[in-house]
Amino acid sequence: MSKSHIEKLEKELRLSKWVIVLEDNTENFIWKISRPNGDSLMTIDFSVYGNNFFGELEGNETLHNAIGCHIKNHPEINLYFGKYSGQFQKDVVEFVNQLNSIDYKNS
């Protein structure tokens, strides 16, 4: 739910040799990621909490309003942007490990 969560996710993806090839932070809030050679294109779909009453989308939200994400077509691979310290640090690594495992299965 913060810039820190997004930056940590991006860092962990980079460490596992993923690159962000497309960012759509307008309506869909997705990242298209792939390996540096273009293989294994996948989509990270972000869940965004709105700025309006009860979290409804107002139209001025950014990716920093994200409360979590999942891999499109693999909803079991998901990440909740909870408290930045502690569990999130473990969960973001596990998220990328799970992403890597489906990449290897598809190779």
C-alpha positions as CSV (number, residue, x, y, z in Angstrom):
1,M,0.0,0.0,0.0
2,S,3.0,2.2,-0.4
3,K,5.8,3.1,-2.7
4,S,8.1,1.0,-0.5
5,H,6.1,-2.2,-1.3
6,I,6.2,-1.5,-5.1
7,E,10.0,-0.8,-5.0
8,K,10.7,-4.0,-3.0
9,L,8.6,-6.0,-5.4
10,E,10.5,-4.5,-8.4
11,K,13.8,-5.2,-6.7
12,E,13.0,-8.8,-6.0
13,L,11.9,-9.3,-9.6
14,R,15.1,-7.8,-10.9
15,L,17.2,-10.0,-8.7
16,S,15.4,-13.0,-10.2
17,K,16.1,-11.8,-13.7
18,W,12.6,-10.4,-14.5
19,V,12.2,-7.1,-16.4
20,I,9.1,-4.9,-16.5
21,V,8.4,-4.5,-20.2
22,L,5.1,-2.6,-19.8
23,E,3.5,-0.6,-17.0
24,D,-0.2,0.3,-17.3
25,N,-1.0,2.4,-14.3
26,T,-4.0,4.2,-15.7
27,E,-7.1,2.0,-15.4
28,N,-5.8,-1.6,-15.2
29,F,-2.8,-1.3,-12.9
30,I,-0.7,-4.1,-14.5
31,W,2.9,-4.8,-15.1
32,K,3.9,-7.1,-18.1
33,I,7.1,-8.8,-17.1
34,S,9.4,-11.1,-19.0
35,R,12.9,-12.5,-19.0
36,P,15.6,-10.2,-20.4
37,N,15.4,-12.1,-23.8
38,G,11.7,-11.6,-24.0
39,D,10.7,-15.1,-23.0
40,S,8.0,-16.0,-20.4
41,L,5.8,-13.0,-20.7
42,M,3.5,-12.7,-17.7
43,T,1.1,-10.1,-16.2
44,I,1.1,-8.9,-12.7
45,D,-2.4,-7.6,-11.9
46,F,-2.5,-5.1,-9.0
47,S,-5.6,-4.6,-6.7
48,V,-6.0,-0.9,-6.1
49,Y,-7.8,0.6,-3.1
50,G,-9.7,3.7,-4.1
51,N,-9.4,7.2,-2.7
52,N,-13.2,7.6,-2.4
53,F,-15.6,6.7,0.4
54,F,-15.2,3.0,1.5
55,G,-12.3,2.5,-1.0
56,E,-14.3,3.1,-4.2
57,L,-12.2,4.2,-7.1
58,E,-12.3,7.9,-7.7
59,G,-10.1,8.0,-10.8
60,N,-7.1,9.7,-9.3
61,E,-5.5,6.6,-7.8
62,T,-2.0,5.5,-8.5
63,L,-0.1,2.3,-8.2
64,H,0.8,3.4,-4.7
65,N,-2.9,2.7,-3.8
66,A,-2.3,-1.0,-4.4
67,I,-3.1,-3.4,-1.6
68,G,-1.8,-6.5,-3.3
69,C,-1.2,-8.3,-6.6
70,H,-1.4,-11.6,-8.3
71,I,-0.2,-13.3,-11.5
72,K,-2.8,-13.2,-14.2
73,N,-4.1,-16.8,-14.9
74,H,-2.4,-17.9,-11.7
75,P,-4.5,-16.3,-8.9
76,E,-3.0,-18.7,-6.4
77,I,0.3,-16.7,-6.8
78,N,-0.6,-13.6,-4.9
79,L,0.9,-11.0,-2.6
80,Y,-0.7,-8.9,0.0
81,F,0.9,-5.5,0.7
82,G,0.6,-5.7,4.5
83,K,2.9,-4.2,7.1
84,Y,6.1,-3.5,5.3
85,S,8.4,-5.1,7.9
86,G,8.2,-8.7,8.9
87,Q,5.8,-10.9,7.0
88,F,5.8,-8.8,3.8
89,Q,9.6,-9.2,3.4
90,K,9.2,-13.0,3.4
91,D,6.0,-13.0,1.3
92,V,7.5,-10.9,-1.5
93,V,10.4,-13.4,-1.8
94,E,8.0,-16.3,-1.8
95,F,5.8,-14.6,-4.5
96,V,8.8,-14.3,-6.8
97,N,9.9,-17.9,-6.1
98,Q,6.4,-19.1,-7.1
99,L,6.6,-17.0,-10.2
100,N,9.9,-18.5,-11.0
101,S,8.5,-22.0,-10.5
102,I,5.7,-21.5,-13.1
103,D,8.3,-20.1,-15.5
104,Y,10.4,-23.2,-15.2
105,K,7.3,-25.5,-15.6
106,N,6.5,-23.7,-18.9
107,S,10.0,-24.0,-20.2
